[in-house]
């Protein structure tokens, strides 16, 4: 089953989108994350994707209380990322009710700890890989590493991670389609499930992802295209 994940990005307690992850390129789409979550549930969402943008930039969980309030208000699973760089932050978000937590910077910086966390949390743990031009970006996309996207994907897969969330930061928020080449390469390099993120803006984009024929490509995260009215959740789900 291919799942469409509406994205709710939190900054200052509001629902926002950042153009290509830039903190100074912010659009506010709502002041009540609970109402936004209920909107997507009412429109048929089966999962939500939430990111604590304050946490991503500050390196610690900032919006845990808001996240807990959102999760407590709906009956579908939620995956959460952003600033989860300590065991305490990880537990805080899981205690808030997250069904899956996403490690980004920490997965790159501390693979030994990642292996230990997989033993503890199993499929509740995902790794988010944000890449540009084939290289991993970290700390809210503010730093580009020398690690290749494919190498980190293989490392995480080898450590037992069951879900990768792969974002092509060059296409994120641009409404110009997703990077099919990157998604195809990552899916071909790993055995775990892969969720695509970045540039998904139409039913055709979803059909393009499915057309890759990769059985482990299990879903796509969509943000700006839904908020700006370029498409609807129903249309994207029909494409999936």
Buried (B, 14 or more C-beta within 10 A) or exposed (E): EBBBBBBBBBBEEBBBBBEBBEBEEBEEBBEBBBEBBBBBBEEBBBBBBBBBBBBBBBBBBBBBEBBBBBBEEBEBBBBBBBBBBBEEBBBBBBEBBBBBBBBBBBBBBBBEBBBEBBEEBEBBBBBBBBBBEEBBBBBBBEEBBEBEBBBBBBBBBEBBBBBBBBBBBBBBBBBEBBBBEBBBBBBEBBEBBBBBBBBBBBBEBBEBBBEBEBEBBBBBBBBBBBBBEEBBBEBBBEBB
